[in-house]
Amino acid sequence: MAREKIILACGDCKNRNYFTMKNKRTHPERVEWKKYCPRCNKHVVHKETK
């Protein structure tokens, strides 16, 4: 399967907040999305982790 589960971690506090899917075949690089972090109480960049 090309789609795999990924975990998004906050760039500031490193808290793992989001779980989502991505197609590793079309997007092999790590993703970065600006999402809301409930621990930081603001929108910050979340990066894909292992």
CHARMM-style PDB file with segment names, atoms N, HN, CA, C and O in Angstrom:
ATOM      1  N   MET     1       0.833  -1.187   0.000  1.00  0.00      PROA
ATOM      2  CA  MET     1       0.000   0.000   0.000  1.00  0.00      PROA
ATOM      3  C   MET     1       0.873   1.243   0.000  1.00  0.00      PROA
ATOM      4  O   MET     1       1.910   1.285   0.661  1.00  0.00      PROA
ATOM      5  N   ALA     2       0.453   2.236  -0.732  1.00  0.00      PROA
ATOM      6  HN  ALA     2      -0.390   2.201  -1.269  1.00  0.00      PROA
ATOM      7  CA  ALA     2       1.216   3.473  -0.830  1.00  0.00      PROA
ATOM      8  C   ALA     2       0.904   4.421   0.324  1.00  0.00      PROA
ATOM      9  O   ALA     2       1.757   5.213   0.722  1.00  0.00      PROA
ATOM     10  N   ARG     3      -0.308   4.346   0.861  1.00  0.00      PROA
ATOM     11  HN  ARG     3      -1.002   3.702   0.538  1.00  0.00      PROA
ATOM     12  CA  ARG     3      -0.692   5.257   1.947  1.00  0.00      PROA
ATOM     13  C   ARG     3      -0.271   4.673   3.291  1.00  0.00      PROA
ATOM     14  O   ARG     3      -0.512   3.503   3.587  1.00  0.00      PROA
ATOM     15  N   GLU     4       0.370   5.530   4.099  1.00  0.00      PROA
ATOM     16  HN  GLU     4       0.566   6.481   3.858  1.00  0.00      PROA
ATOM     17  CA  GLU     4       0.809   5.099   5.417  1.00  0.00      PROA
ATOM     18  C   GLU     4       0.414   6.134   6.459  1.00  0.00      PROA
ATOM     19  O   GLU     4       0.235   7.313   6.154  1.00  0.00      PROA
ATOM     20  N   LYS     5       0.283   5.666   7.695  1.00  0.00      PROA
ATOM     21  HN  LYS     5       0.429   4.708   7.943  1.00  0.00      PROA
ATOM     22  CA  LYS     5      -0.031   6.566   8.799  1.00  0.00      PROA
ATOM     23  C   LYS     5       1.201   7.366   9.163  1.00  0.00      PROA
ATOM     24  O   LYS     5       2.309   6.830   9.195  1.00  0.00      PROA
ATOM     25  N   ILE     6       1.010   8.666   9.441  1.00  0.00      PROA
ATOM     26  HN  ILE     6       0.110   9.101   9.415  1.00  0.00      PROA
ATOM     27  CA  ILE     6       2.101   9.509   9.903  1.00  0.00      PROA
ATOM     28  C   ILE     6       1.658  10.247  11.164  1.00  0.00      PROA
ATOM     29  O   ILE     6       0.464  10.417  11.410  1.00  0.00      PROA
ATOM     30  N   ILE     7       2.629  10.678  11.950  1.00  0.00      PROA
ATOM     31  HN  ILE     7       3.599  10.539  11.750  1.00  0.00      PROA
ATOM     32  CA  ILE     7       2.371  11.419  13.176  1.00  0.00      PROA
ATOM     33  C   ILE     7       2.936  12.818  12.998  1.00  0.00      PROA
ATOM     34  O   ILE     7       4.068  12.980  12.541  1.00  0.00      PROA
ATOM     35  N   LEU     8       2.148  13.837  13.360  1.00  0.00      PROA
ATOM     36  HN  LEU     8       1.229  13.705  13.732  1.00  0.00      PROA
ATOM     37  CA  LEU     8       2.598  15.221  13.278  1.00  0.00      PROA
ATOM     38  C   LEU     8       2.901  15.730  14.680  1.00  0.00      PROA
ATOM     39  O   LEU     8       2.067  15.622  15.578  1.00  0.00      PROA
ATOM     40  N   ALA     9       4.102  16.286  14.867  1.00  0.00      PROA
ATOM     41  HN  ALA     9       4.779  16.374  14.137  1.00  0.00      PROA
ATOM     42  CA  ALA     9       4.531  16.798  16.165  1.00  0.00      PROA
ATOM     43  C   ALA     9       4.713  18.302  16.079  1.00  0.00      PROA
ATOM     44  O   ALA     9       5.137  18.826  15.049  1.00  0.00      PROA
ATOM     45  N   CYS    10       4.394  18.992  17.157  1.00  0.00      PROA
ATOM     46  HN  CYS    10       4.049  18.567  17.994  1.00  0.00      PROA
ATOM     47  CA  CYS    10       4.521  20.443  17.240  1.00  0.00      PROA
ATOM     48  C   CYS    10       5.993  20.837  17.137  1.00  0.00      PROA
ATOM     49  O   CYS    10       6.862  20.162  17.689  1.00  0.00      PROA
ATOM     50  N   GLY    11       6.267  21.926  16.433  1.00  0.00      PROA
ATOM     51  HN  GLY    11       5.561  22.474  15.984  1.00  0.00      PROA
ATOM     52  CA  GLY    11       7.632  22.403  16.283  1.00  0.00      PROA
ATOM     53  C   GLY    11       8.161  23.073  17.531  1.00  0.00      PROA
ATOM     54  O   GLY    11       9.374  23.100  17.741  1.00  0.00      PROA
ATOM     55  N   ASP    12       7.283  23.620  18.375  1.00  0.00      PROA
ATOM     56  HN  ASP    12       6.298  23.598  18.204  1.00  0.00      PROA
ATOM     57  CA  ASP    12       7.717  24.315  19.588  1.00  0.00      PROA
ATOM     58  C   ASP    12       7.863  23.371  20.779  1.00  0.00      PROA
ATOM     59  O   ASP    12       8.941  23.270  21.364  1.00  0.00      PROA
ATOM     60  N   CYS    13       6.787  22.683  21.135  1.00  0.00      PROA
ATOM     61  HN  CYS    13       5.911  22.765  20.660  1.00  0.00      PROA
ATOM     62  CA  CYS    13       6.805  21.858  22.351  1.00  0.00      PROA
ATOM     63  C   CYS    13       7.063  20.375  22.064  1.00  0.00      PROA
ATOM     64  O   CYS    13       7.182  19.589  23.004  1.00  0.00      PROA
ATOM     65  N   LYS    14       7.151  19.974  20.796  1.00  0.00      PROA
ATOM     66  HN  LYS    14       7.054  20.612  20.032  1.00  0.00      PROA
ATOM     67  CA  LYS    14       7.411  18.584  20.378  1.00  0.00      PROA
ATOM     68  C   LYS    14       6.321  17.605  20.795  1.00  0.00      PROA
ATOM     69  O   LYS    14       6.553  16.396  20.816  1.00  0.00      PROA
ATOM     70  N   ASN    15       5.142  18.109  21.127  1.00  0.00      PROA
ATOM     71  HN  ASN    15       4.954  19.091  21.110  1.00  0.00      PROA
ATOM     72  CA  ASN    15       4.017  17.261  21.497  1.00  0.00      PROA
ATOM     73  C   ASN    15       3.399  16.658  20.235  1.00  0.00      PROA
ATOM     74  O   ASN    15       3.171  17.373  19.259  1.00  0.00      PROA
ATOM     75  N   ARG    16       3.124  15.345  20.243  1.00  0.00      PROA
ATOM     76  HN  ARG    16       3.309  14.764  21.036  1.00  0.00      PROA
ATOM     77  CA  ARG    16       2.526  14.675  19.092  1.00  0.00      PROA
ATOM     78  C   ARG    16       1.018  14.851  19.159  1.00  0.00      PROA
ATOM     79  O   ARG    16       0.341  14.211  19.964  1.00  0.00      PROA
ATOM     80  N   ASN    17       0.495  15.729  18.298  1.00  0.00      PROA
ATOM     81  HN  ASN    17       1.044  16.249  17.643  1.00  0.00      PROA
ATOM     82  CA  ASN    17      -0.913  16.109  18.365  1.00  0.00      PROA
ATOM     83  C   ASN    17      -1.800  15.450  17.322  1.00  0.00      PROA
ATOM     84  O   ASN    17      -2.967  15.179  17.605  1.00  0.00      PROA
ATOM     85  N   TYR    18      -1.291  15.183  16.128  1.00  0.00      PROA
ATOM     86  HN  TYR    18      -0.343  15.403  15.898  1.00  0.00      PROA
ATOM     87  CA  TYR    18      -2.141  14.754  15.023  1.00  0.00      PROA
ATOM     88  C   TYR    18      -1.627  13.469  14.393  1.00  0.00      PROA
ATOM     89  O   TYR    18      -0.420  13.251  14.289  1.00  0.00      PROA
ATOM     90  N   PHE    19      -2.571  12.612  13.969  1.00  0.00      PROA
ATOM     91  HN  PHE    19      -3.552  12.789  14.053  1.00  0.00      PROA
ATOM     92  CA  PHE    19      -2.294  11.395  13.225  1.00  0.00      PROA
ATOM     93  C   PHE    19      -3.072  11.491  11.927  1.00  0.00      PROA
ATOM     94  O   PHE    19      -4.267  11.786  11.943  1.00  0.00      PROA
ATOM     95  N   THR    20      -2.412  11.245  10.799  1.00  0.00      PROA
ATOM     96  HN  THR    20      -1.442  11.005  10.786  1.00  0.00      PROA
ATOM     97  CA  THR    20      -3.067  11.347   9.501  1.00  0.00      PROA
ATOM     98  C   THR    20      -2.428  10.355   8.538  1.00  0.00      PROA
ATOM     99  O   THR    20      -1.530   9.603   8.916  1.00  0.00      PROA
ATOM    100  N   MET    21      -2.891  10.358   7.302  1.00  0.00      PROA
ATOM    101  HN  MET    21      -3.621  10.969   6.995  1.00  0.00      PROA
ATOM    102  CA  MET    21      -2.367   9.464   6.273  1.00  0.00      PROA
ATOM    103  C   MET    21      -1.736  10.298   5.161  1.00  0.00      PROA
ATOM    104  O   MET    21      -2.136  11.436   4.913  1.00  0.00      PROA
ATOM    105  N   LYS    22      -0.734   9.703   4.492  1.00  0.00      PROA
ATOM    106  HN  LYS    22      -0.410   8.779   4.693  1.00  0.00      PROA
ATOM    107  CA  LYS    22      -0.174  10.355   3.312  1.00  0.00      PROA
ATOM    108  C   LYS    22       0.299   9.292   2.343  1.00  0.00      PROA
ATOM    109  O   LYS    22       0.602   8.164   2.731  1.00  0.00      PROA
ATOM    110  N   ASN    23       0.357   9.669   1.076  1.00  0.00      PROA
ATOM    111  HN  ASN    23       0.110  10.586   0.761  1.00  0.00      PROA
ATOM    112  CA  ASN    23       0.811   8.776   0.028  1.00  0.00      PROA
ATOM    113  C   ASN    23       2.321   8.915  -0.094  1.00  0.00      PROA
ATOM    114  O   ASN    23       2.817   9.931  -0.582  1.00  0.00      PROA
ATOM    115  N   LYS    24       3.055   7.896   0.350  1.00  0.00      PROA
ATOM    116  HN  LYS    24       2.652   7.071   0.747  1.00  0.00      PROA
ATOM    117  CA  LYS    24       4.521   7.950   0.343  1.00  0.00      PROA
ATOM    118  C   LYS    24       5.090   7.873  -1.071  1.00  0.00      PROA
ATOM    119  O   LYS    24       6.220   8.303  -1.306  1.00  0.00      PROA
ATOM    120  N   ARG    25       4.333   7.340  -1.997  1.00  0.00      PROA
ATOM    121  HN  ARG    25       3.416   6.991  -1.806  1.00  0.00      PROA
ATOM    122  CA  ARG    25       4.827   7.209  -3.368  1.00  0.00      PROA
ATOM    123  C   ARG    25       4.874   8.567  -4.071  1.00  0.00      PROA
ATOM    124  O   ARG    25       5.830   8.852  -4.792  1.00  0.00      PROA
ATOM    125  N   THR    26       3.857   9.408  -3.871  1.00  0.00      PROA
ATOM    126  HN  THR    26       3.081   9.177  -3.285  1.00  0.00      PROA
ATOM    127  CA  THR    26       3.824  10.709  -4.539  1.00  0.00      PROA
ATOM    128  C   THR    26       4.497  11.807  -3.729  1.00  0.00      PROA
ATOM    129  O   THR    26       4.932  12.807  -4.300  1.00  0.00      PROA
ATOM    130  N   HSD    27       4.595  11.643  -2.387  1.00  0.00      PROA
ATOM    131  HN  HSD    27       4.242  10.830  -1.923  1.00  0.00      PROA
ATOM    132  CA  HSD    27       5.222  12.640  -1.513  1.00  0.00      PROA
ATOM    133  C   HSD    27       6.216  11.950  -0.578  1.00  0.00      PROA
ATOM    134  O   HSD    27       5.902  11.732   0.592  1.00  0.00      PROA
ATOM    135  N   PRO    28       7.399  11.605  -1.067  1.00  0.00      PROA
ATOM    136  CA  PRO    28       8.361  10.888  -0.217  1.00  0.00      PROA
ATOM    137  C   PRO    28       8.996  11.762   0.857  1.00  0.00      PROA
ATOM    138  O   PRO    28       9.486  11.239   1.858  1.00  0.00      PROA
ATOM    139  N   GLU    29       8.999  13.089   0.673  1.00  0.00      PROA
ATOM    140  HN  GLU    29       8.601  13.514  -0.140  1.00  0.00      PROA
ATOM    141  CA  GLU    29       9.604  13.981   1.666  1.00  0.00      PROA
ATOM    142  C   GLU    29       8.683  14.141   2.879  1.00  0.00      PROA
ATOM    143  O   GLU    29       7.495  13.825   2.821  1.00  0.00      PROA
ATOM    144  N   ARG    30       9.254  14.633   3.966  1.00  0.00      PROA
ATOM    145  HN  ARG    30      10.219  14.890   4.013  1.00  0.00      PROA
ATOM    146  CA  ARG    30       8.470  14.849   5.186  1.00  0.00      PROA
ATOM    147  C   ARG    30       7.596  16.090   5.024  1.00  0.00      PROA
ATOM    148  O   ARG    30       8.008  17.084   4.426  1.00  0.00      PROA
ATOM    149  N   VAL    31       6.382  16.013   5.569  1.00  0.00      PROA
ATOM    150  HN  VAL    31       6.047  15.206   6.055  1.00  0.00      PROA
ATOM    151  CA  VAL    31       5.434  17.119   5.422  1.00  0.00      PROA
ATOM    152  C   VAL    31       5.541  18.076   6.609  1.00  0.00      PROA
ATOM    153  O   VAL    31       5.950  17.690   7.704  1.00  0.00      PROA
ATOM    154  N   GLU    32       5.165  19.325   6.366  1.00  0.00      PROA
ATOM    155  HN  GLU    32       4.833  19.638   5.476  1.00  0.00      PROA
ATOM    156  CA  GLU    32       5.069  20.350   7.403  1.00  0.00      PROA
ATOM    157  C   GLU    32       3.767  21.106   7.180  1.00  0.00      PROA
ATOM    158  O   GLU    32       3.538  21.666   6.108  1.00  0.00      PROA
ATOM    159  N   TRP    33       2.921  21.119   8.195  1.00  0.00      PROA
ATOM    160  HN  TRP    33       3.107  20.664   9.066  1.00  0.00      PROA
ATOM    161  CA  TRP    33       1.653  21.828   8.125  1.00  0.00      PROA
ATOM    162  C   TRP    33       1.526  22.745   9.319  1.00  0.00      PROA
ATOM    163  O   TRP    33       1.992  22.422  10.411  1.00  0.00      PROA
ATOM    164  N   LYS    34       0.891  23.898   9.113  1.00  0.00      PROA
ATOM    165  HN  LYS    34       0.512  24.161   8.226  1.00  0.00      PROA
ATOM    166  CA  LYS    34       0.627  24.812  10.216  1.00  0.00      PROA
ATOM    167  C   LYS    34      -0.726  24.437  10.798  1.00  0.00      PROA
ATOM    168  O   LYS    34      -1.757  24.606  10.148  1.00  0.00      PROA
ATOM    169  N   LYS    35      -0.717  23.923  12.038  1.00  0.00      PROA
ATOM    170  HN  LYS    35       0.121  23.786  12.566  1.00  0.00      PROA
ATOM    171  CA  LYS    35      -1.931  23.455  12.697  1.00  0.00      PROA
ATOM    172  C   LYS    35      -1.983  23.986  14.125  1.00  0.00      PROA
ATOM    173  O   LYS    35      -1.001  24.524  14.637  1.00  0.00      PROA
ATOM    174  N   TYR    36      -3.139  23.826  14.758  1.00  0.00      PROA
ATOM    175  HN  TYR    36      -3.937  23.389  14.342  1.00  0.00      PROA
ATOM    176  CA  TYR    36      -3.338  24.307  16.116  1.00  0.00      PROA
ATOM    177  C   TYR    36      -2.749  23.323  17.119  1.00  0.00      PROA
ATOM    178  O   TYR    36      -2.977  22.117  17.022  1.00  0.00      PROA
ATOM    179  N   CYS    37      -1.990  23.843  18.083  1.00  0.00      PROA
ATOM    180  HN  CYS    37      -1.805  24.822  18.162  1.00  0.00      PROA
ATOM    181  CA  CYS    37      -1.440  23.033  19.168  1.00  0.00      PROA
ATOM    182  C   CYS    37      -2.174  23.405  20.456  1.00  0.00      PROA
ATOM    183  O   CYS    37      -2.080  24.548  20.904  1.00  0.00      PROA
ATOM    184  N   PRO    38      -2.903  22.464  21.059  1.00  0.00      PROA
ATOM    185  CA  PRO    38      -3.629  22.773  22.287  1.00  0.00      PROA
ATOM    186  C   PRO    38      -2.704  23.034  23.477  1.00  0.00      PROA
ATOM    187  O   PRO    38      -3.084  23.744  24.407  1.00  0.00      PROA
ATOM    188  N   ARG    39      -1.513  22.477  23.458  1.00  0.00      PROA
ATOM    189  HN  ARG    39      -1.204  21.900  22.702  1.00  0.00      PROA
ATOM    190  CA  ARG    39      -0.577  22.698  24.561  1.00  0.00      PROA
ATOM    191  C   ARG    39       0.034  24.102  24.492  1.00  0.00      PROA
ATOM    192  O   ARG    39       0.186  24.763  25.519  1.00  0.00      PROA
ATOM    193  N   CYS    40       0.384  24.557  23.284  1.00  0.00      PROA
ATOM    194  HN  CYS    40       0.261  24.020  22.450  1.00  0.00      PROA
ATOM    195  CA  CYS    40       0.935  25.911  23.099  1.00  0.00      PROA
ATOM    196  C   CYS    40      -0.165  26.962  23.014  1.00  0.00      PROA
ATOM    197  O   CYS    40       0.095  28.151  23.202  1.00  0.00      PROA
ATOM    198  N   ASN    41      -1.382  26.534  22.734  1.00  0.00      PROA
ATOM    199  HN  ASN    41      -1.593  25.569  22.582  1.00  0.00      PROA
ATOM    200  CA  ASN    41      -2.551  27.406  22.611  1.00  0.00      PROA
ATOM    201  C   ASN    41      -2.408  28.393  21.455  1.00  0.00      PROA
ATOM    202  O   ASN    41      -2.826  29.546  21.563  1.00  0.00      PROA
ATOM    203  N   LYS    42      -1.814  27.935  20.341  1.00  0.00      PROA
ATOM    204  HN  LYS    42      -1.475  26.998  20.254  1.00  0.00      PROA
ATOM    205  CA  LYS    42      -1.675  28.776  19.146  1.00  0.00      PROA
ATOM    206  C   LYS    42      -1.403  27.890  17.933  1.00  0.00      PROA
ATOM    207  O   LYS    42      -1.189  26.685  18.067  1.00  0.00      PROA
ATOM    208  N   HSD    43      -1.413  28.502  16.746  1.00  0.00      PROA
ATOM    209  HN  HSD    43      -1.587  29.481  16.637  1.00  0.00      PROA
ATOM    210  CA  HSD    43      -1.098  27.787  15.510  1.00  0.00      PROA
ATOM    211  C   HSD    43       0.410  27.815  15.292  1.00  0.00      PROA
ATOM    212  O   HSD    43       1.028  28.880  15.268  1.00  0.00      PROA
ATOM    213  N   VAL    44       0.990  26.628  15.133  1.00  0.00      PROA
ATOM    214  HN  VAL    44       0.488  25.764  15.153  1.00  0.00      PROA
ATOM    215  CA  VAL    44       2.433  26.508  14.901  1.00  0.00      PROA
ATOM    216  C   VAL    44       2.664  25.427  13.837  1.00  0.00      PROA
ATOM    217  O   VAL    44       1.755  24.665  13.506  1.00  0.00      PROA
ATOM    218  N   VAL    45       3.867  25.372  13.317  1.00  0.00      PROA
ATOM    219  HN  VAL    45       4.606  25.990  13.586  1.00  0.00      PROA
ATOM    220  CA  VAL    45       4.221  24.374  12.304  1.00  0.00      PROA
ATOM    221  C   VAL    45       4.350  23.008  12.965  1.00  0.00      PROA
ATOM    222  O   VAL    45       5.046  22.848  13.968  1.00  0.00      PROA
ATOM    223  N   HSD    46       3.667  22.029  12.383  1.00  0.00      PROA
ATOM    224  HN  HSD    46       3.103  22.159  11.568  1.00  0.00      PROA
ATOM    225  CA  HSD    46       3.766  20.641  12.834  1.00  0.00      PROA
ATOM    226  C   HSD    46       4.516  19.859  11.759  1.00  0.00      PROA
ATOM    227  O   HSD    46       4.218  19.976  10.571  1.00  0.00      PROA
ATOM    228  N   LYS    47       5.496  19.056  12.194  1.00  0.00      PROA
ATOM    229  HN  LYS    47       5.737  18.961  13.159  1.00  0.00      PROA
ATOM    230  CA  LYS    47       6.324  18.293  11.267  1.00  0.00      PROA
ATOM    231  C   LYS    47       6.076  16.800  11.439  1.00  0.00      PROA
ATOM    232  O   LYS    47       5.728  16.325  12.521  1.00  0.00      PROA
ATOM    233  N   GLU    48       6.266  16.076  10.342  1.00  0.00      PROA
ATOM    234  HN  GLU    48       6.549  16.461   9.463  1.00  0.00      PROA
ATOM    235  CA  GLU    48       6.111  14.625  10.367  1.00  0.00      PROA
ATOM    236  C   GLU    48       7.236  13.974  11.175  1.00  0.00      PROA
ATOM    237  O   GLU    48       8.406  14.322  11.019  1.00  0.00      PROA
ATOM    238  N   THR    49       6.869  13.029  12.038  1.00  0.00      PROA
ATOM    239  HN  THR    49       5.918  12.746  12.165  1.00  0.00      PROA
ATOM    240  CA  THR    49       7.845  12.298  12.833  1.00  0.00      PROA
ATOM    241  C   THR    49       7.710  10.809  12.541  1.00  0.00      PROA
ATOM    242  O   THR    49       6.772  10.383  11.866  1.00  0.00      PROA
ATOM    243  N   LYS    50       8.632  10.039  13.042  1.00  0.00      PROA
ATOM    244  HN  LYS    50       9.394  10.385  13.590  1.00  0.00      PROA
ATOM    245  CA  LYS    50       8.597   8.589  12.862  1.00  0.00      PROA
ATOM    246  C   LYS    50       7.691   7.947  13.886  1.00  0.00      PROA
ATOM    247  OT1 LYS    50       7.534   6.726  13.893  1.00  0.00      PROA
TER     248      LYS     50
END
